[in-house]
Amino acid sequence: MKRNTCWPAWVLGMLLCACAQAQTGAGAPCTDPADITPTHLYGLWQISLWPEGGDETATASRGALLFERHPEHAGSVRGELRRTAAGRDLTAQVSGDVTDGLFNLDESDDGVAMSAVWAGEPQDCGREIRGTRRPAEGRPASEAVLQFRLRKLPGWQ
């Protein structure tokens, strides 16, 4: 699977602008978490990860995630995750869905094997998702379980 290593400049620009703005959600209809579909996930999301049982303000990693329509599976999303952790930049491909109000995501750092699984629940009318990121089965036991928060960036409502 070929990976695109560069995001378009407009995606990075949106991320920078969004970091400087407060997300108000004014005027956007509120979607019940049970009614959220993959279409609601499309767009750019800000990521925060912190150690399980730890304080959300002491993040272990931050970054961005761009979700688009999955080209092979209707009802799913595909995207690219970019984040920093322990002084290094990480990139991964992701694919997942939201079903009956539950968010599930598979992460692959090489585009072939699964490296982590994400499970969470949408909140704040679907503009935020919180949950747990766990190393995939077969990964080293030393890999940490992390809590996560995804926040949809303004302009993608």
Disulfide bonds with the S-S distance in Angstrom:
Cys30-Cys125 1.85
